[in-house]
Amino acid sequence: MVATPVQRNVESASARYAASFDKGHLALPPSKKYLVLTCMDARIDPAQAFGIELGDAHVIRNAGASAVDALRSVIISQQLLGTEEIVLVKHTGCGMLTFKNADAYQIVRERLGEAAHAELQERKLDFLPFPELEKAVADDVDFLKQSRLVPDSIAISGWVYEVETGQTRRVV
């Protein structure tokens, strides 16, 4: 089996990391009992940007830091692993600000063909884009607060990370 450059990088980085790894004793539940929901954008390093040490918190990442998309993981984090707070962080320059569902459907049709487009329609997949950043943060925080699947006792805050400056500011 021929390894790609990315796969070779994973192998070598893993070897370097494991050579001095001394955190195998950490417990499964996060020690600081919170989770961070943020975007999958490669310009965000949640550990560095939000001060998360290994073992402190769960970090859930998806396109646009969508609370709707992350709900399954949020429930597992809270109900099975005891987290008591949610920090939701979207960011400036997010790709989710740049398209609508119809655009994504059309791109799939053009690039992957009619069968893939039909599957999207069958699944009724919502790509969950948003046109306004701060409103999207507030809407996702509200979604979590209104859900019966998230207890009222859970502290929830919403933030915007600025990819241009590295600063994070609270919105809600």
Helices and strands as residue ranges (DSSP letters): H 5-19, E 34-39, H 46-50, E 57-62, G 63-65, H 67-75, I 76-80, E 85-91, G 95-97, H 101-112, H 114-123, H 133-146, E 155-161, E 168-170
